[in-house]
Amino acid sequence: MDFGDKVLHAAAFFTLTMLTELSFPSLKLLLWKVMFLLAFGLFIEWIQSLLPWRSAAASDFLADVIGIAAFLVPILLTRLVIRLYKGRV
């Protein structure tokens, strides 16, 4: 398994998640955004499985998921802390 490839997958999906969040900042759309990004990751792997010079790998999809989570988890935790803090003031 090429570790560098997994880092690139995670970085690409971190960036895609960031751009998606900046384009559609509504928290109400969060589930749709995540589902779209996951579907896109699966689509990429499916296309690769059809190409004779490429191969699909579950570890690539897992790296995509890690990239999505690496962006969203800190953002969601920050929003939660802000919401809780505003309730105390």
Sequence and secondary structure as in RCSB ss.txt:
>XXXX:A:sequence
MDFGDKVLHAAAFFTLTMLTELSFPSLKLLLWKVMFLLAFGLFIEWIQSLLPWRSAAASDFLADVIGIAAFLVPI
LLTRLVIRLYKGRV
>XXXX:A:secstr
  HHHHHHHHHHHHHHHHHHHHH   GGGHHHHHHHHHHHHHHHHHHHHHSTT    HHHHHHHHHHHHHHHHHH
HHHHHHHHHHHHH 
